[in-house]
Amino acid sequence: MAMQLKCKNLILGYDGTCIIQDLNFMVSNGDYLCILGENGSGKSTLMKALLGLNPPMSGEINFCGDTSKNQIGYLPQQTLVQKDFPASVQEIVQSGCISRCGLRFFYNKQEKQLASDMMEKLEIKHLAKSCYRELSGGQQQRVLLARALCSARKMLLLDEPVTGLDAKATHEMYELIANLNQKDNITIIMISHDIQASIKYASHILHIGGKQLFYGSKTEYLTSKVGQAFLSVSGGGANG
């Protein structure tokens, strides 16, 4: 499969302080990569670097082939302020088309249709006129995922997409993401603390902790010392 992203000898940090180093991994078209690690291990720092928000201290981040930064959708963790945002579902989903507008100050017919299609795909079209802050947590995440899909042509970056959701909404969100990967061939890069979901859905695992502890296929991870140690501590299992 065609390579979409390659990170080489990557060192990341802030204000001259190194947070994570020695990152070397690649992502190919259709991969589902989960980034694992303890709190403070550098997962969010890496995500910000991939988004171009935090330039590397050294090393390279290269998007390959016909993949570029403006073809990436991003679903961040929600803040309390964002949960209370007083806009309609349709307005929020359409805002994902901003990168397509160029110098225009309005959405064209194609962009409005794209937003409508994404709402239908995520089964929230009936909520189009509803106020975002009045929705359940699971519904809000579907809205934000639909918004991210309006930006994404090739790749989705997801930062703990099920945080705060109940068990039912969590399962539904994971299944939606898996379908986007398998049926729509959208490459997924997801930060997760959920080891069980990671080993169920991911094709590849990147485990970090100040440096790269493991990168490879899910199968390789399950038999690696790093994977087995993390599974035993977290109580995860290889089934499901």
C-alpha positions as CSV (number, residue, x, y, z in Angstrom):
1,M,0.0,0.0,0.0
2,A,1.1,3.6,-0.7
3,M,2.8,5.4,2.2
4,Q,1.0,8.5,3.5
5,L,3.2,9.6,6.4
6,K,6.8,9.0,7.4
7,C,8.4,10.3,10.6
8,K,12.2,10.0,10.8
9,N,14.5,10.6,13.8
10,L,11.8,12.8,15.3
11,I,12.5,14.8,18.5
12,L,9.6,16.8,20.0
13,G,9.3,19.3,22.8
14,Y,8.6,22.8,24.0
15,D,10.8,25.8,24.7
16,G,13.9,23.8,24.2
17,T,12.8,21.0,26.5
18,C,12.7,17.5,24.9
19,I,9.4,15.6,25.6
20,I,9.9,12.7,23.3
21,Q,12.7,11.5,21.0
22,D,13.8,8.8,18.6
23,L,10.5,8.4,16.8
24,N,10.7,6.5,13.5
25,F,7.5,5.1,12.1
26,M,5.4,5.2,8.9
27,V,1.7,5.1,8.1
28,S,0.3,3.6,4.9
29,N,-3.0,4.1,3.1
30,G,-5.7,2.4,5.0
31,D,-3.8,1.8,8.2
32,Y,-5.4,2.1,11.6
33,L,-2.6,3.3,14.0
34,C,-3.2,3.5,17.7
35,I,-0.8,5.6,19.8
36,L,-0.4,4.2,23.3
37,G,1.4,5.4,26.4
38,E,1.0,6.6,29.9
39,N,-0.1,10.2,30.7
40,G,2.7,12.6,30.0
41,S,4.4,10.2,27.6
42,G,4.2,12.6,24.7
43,K,1.1,11.4,22.8
44,S,-0.6,14.8,22.5
45,T,2.8,16.4,21.7
46,L,3.1,14.0,18.8
47,M,-0.4,14.7,17.6
48,K,0.2,18.5,17.6
49,A,3.4,17.9,15.6
50,L,1.5,15.9,13.0
51,L,-1.0,18.7,12.7
52,G,1.7,21.3,12.2
53,L,0.9,23.0,15.5
54,N,4.2,22.2,17.1
55,P,7.3,22.0,14.9
56,P,9.8,19.3,15.6
57,M,13.0,20.2,17.5
58,S,14.7,18.0,14.9
59,G,13.9,15.2,12.5
60,E,11.3,15.0,9.8
61,I,7.6,14.6,9.3
62,N,6.8,13.9,5.7
63,F,3.3,13.5,4.1
64,C,3.8,11.3,1.1
65,G,2.2,10.8,-2.3
66,D,-1.0,12.8,-2.8
67,T,-1.6,13.2,1.0
68,S,-1.2,16.7,2.4
69,K,-2.0,18.5,5.7
70,N,-5.2,20.1,4.2
71,Q,-6.5,16.6,3.6
72,I,-6.5,15.6,7.2
73,G,-9.5,15.7,9.6
74,Y,-8.9,16.2,13.3
75,L,-11.2,15.3,16.2
76,P,-9.7,16.8,19.4
77,Q,-10.7,16.1,23.0
78,Q,-13.6,18.3,23.9
79,T,-13.4,21.0,26.6
80,L,-16.3,22.1,28.8
81,V,-16.6,25.3,26.8
82,Q,-16.9,23.4,23.5
83,K,-19.6,21.2,24.9
84,D,-21.7,24.3,25.6
85,F,-21.2,25.8,22.2
86,P,-24.5,27.6,21.1
87,A,-24.6,26.6,17.4
88,S,-26.7,24.3,15.3
89,V,-25.5,20.8,14.3
90,Q,-25.5,21.8,10.7
91,E,-23.4,25.0,11.3
92,I,-20.8,23.0,13.2
93,V,-20.6,20.2,10.6
94,Q,-20.4,22.7,7.7
95,S,-17.5,24.5,9.5
96,G,-15.4,21.5,8.6
97,C,-15.5,22.7,5.0
98,I,-13.6,25.9,5.7
99,S,-10.4,24.5,4.4
100,R,-12.1,23.9,1.1
101,C,-13.4,27.4,0.7
102,G,-10.1,29.2,-0.1
103,L,-10.8,32.9,-0.2
104,R,-14.6,32.5,-0.3
105,F,-16.7,33.7,2.7
106,F,-19.5,31.2,2.0
107,Y,-20.1,27.5,1.5
108,N,-20.9,26.5,-2.1
109,K,-23.5,23.9,-3.1
110,Q,-21.0,21.0,-3.1
111,E,-19.7,21.8,0.4
112,K,-23.3,22.0,1.8
113,Q,-24.0,18.7,0.2
114,L,-20.8,17.2,1.6
115,A,-21.9,18.3,5.1
116,S,-25.4,16.8,4.6
117,D,-23.8,13.6,3.4
118,M,-21.6,13.3,6.4
119,M,-24.5,14.0,8.8
120,E,-26.4,11.2,7.0
121,K,-23.4,8.8,7.2
122,L,-23.2,9.3,10.9
123,E,-27.0,9.2,11.4
124,I,-27.4,12.7,12.8
125,K,-29.1,14.4,9.8
126,H,-32.4,14.5,11.8
127,L,-30.5,16.7,14.3
128,A,-29.3,19.3,11.7
129,K,-31.3,22.1,13.2
130,S,-30.8,21.1,16.9
131,C,-28.6,23.1,19.2
132,Y,-25.3,21.4,19.7
133,R,-25.1,22.0,23.5
134,E,-28.5,20.3,24.0
135,L,-27.2,17.0,22.6
136,S,-26.0,14.0,24.5
137,G,-22.2,13.3,24.7
138,G,-22.4,10.6,22.1
139,Q,-24.4,12.8,19.7
140,Q,-21.9,15.6,20.1
141,Q,-19.0,13.3,19.2
142,R,-20.9,12.2,16.1
143,V,-21.3,15.9,15.2
144,L,-17.6,16.6,15.7
145,L,-16.6,13.4,13.7
146,A,-18.9,14.5,10.8
147,R,-17.2,17.9,10.9
148,A,-13.7,16.2,10.8
149,L,-14.9,14.1,7.8
150,C,-15.7,17.3,5.9
151,S,-12.0,18.2,6.2
152,A,-10.6,14.7,5.7
153,R,-9.9,13.4,2.2
154,K,-7.3,10.8,3.2
155,M,-6.7,10.7,7.0
156,L,-8.3,11.2,10.4
157,L,-6.4,12.2,13.6
158,L,-8.4,11.4,16.7
159,D,-7.4,12.4,20.3
160,E,-9.1,10.1,22.8
161,P,-12.5,10.2,20.9
162,V,-14.5,8.3,23.5
163,T,-13.5,10.3,26.6
164,G,-16.6,10.9,28.8
165,L,-18.9,8.6,26.8
166,D,-21.0,5.8,28.3
167,A,-20.4,2.2,27.3
168,K,-23.0,2.2,24.6
169,A,-21.8,5.5,23.0
170,T,-18.2,4.3,23.3
171,H,-18.9,1.1,21.4
172,E,-20.9,3.0,18.7
173,M,-18.1,5.5,18.2
174,Y,-15.5,2.8,17.9
175,E,-17.6,1.0,15.3
176,L,-18.2,4.2,13.3
177,I,-14.4,4.8,13.2
178,A,-13.7,1.2,12.2
179,N,-16.3,1.4,9.4
180,L,-14.7,4.6,8.1
181,N,-11.3,2.8,8.0
182,Q,-12.6,-0.4,6.5
183,K,-15.3,0.7,4.2
184,D,-14.2,4.2,3.2
185,N,-10.5,3.5,3.3
186,I,-9.8,6.5,5.6
187,T,-6.5,6.1,7.4
188,I,-6.9,6.4,11.2
189,I,-4.3,7.7,13.7
190,M,-5.8,7.6,17.2
191,I,-4.5,8.5,20.6
192,S,-6.0,6.0,23.1
193,H,-5.8,4.9,26.7
194,D,-8.1,2.0,25.9
195,I,-5.8,-1.0,25.4
196,Q,-8.7,-3.4,24.7
197,A,-10.2,-1.2,22.0
198,S,-6.7,-0.7,20.5
199,I,-6.0,-4.4,20.1
200,K,-9.5,-5.0,18.8
201,Y,-9.5,-2.3,16.1
202,A,-6.0,-1.2,15.3
203,S,-3.8,-2.6,12.5
204,H,-0.6,-1.0,14.0
205,I,0.5,0.2,17.4
206,L,2.9,3.0,18.3
207,H,3.8,2.8,22.0
208,I,5.7,5.7,23.4
209,G,7.1,6.8,26.8
210,G,9.5,9.7,26.3
211,K,10.9,7.7,23.4
212,Q,9.6,5.1,21.0
213,L,9.1,1.8,22.9
214,F,7.4,-0.1,20.1
215,Y,6.2,0.3,16.6
216,G,4.7,-2.5,14.4
217,S,1.7,-4.5,13.7
218,K,-0.9,-5.3,16.3
219,T,0.1,-9.0,16.1
220,E,3.7,-8.1,16.7
221,Y,2.7,-5.9,19.6
222,L,0.8,-8.6,21.4
223,T,3.9,-10.9,21.4
224,S,6.4,-8.1,22.3
225,K,7.8,-7.5,25.8
226,V,6.4,-3.9,25.8
227,G,2.9,-5.1,24.7
228,Q,2.8,-8.0,27.2
229,A,3.9,-5.8,30.1
230,F,1.4,-3.0,29.2
231,L,-1.4,-5.6,28.9
232,S,-0.6,-7.2,32.2
233,V,-0.6,-3.8,34.0
234,S,-3.7,-2.5,32.3
235,G,-5.7,-5.7,32.6
236,G,-6.3,-5.9,28.8
237,G,-6.6,-9.1,26.8
238,A,-6.0,-10.2,23.3
239,N,-9.5,-11.3,22.6
240,G,-12.6,-9.4,21.4
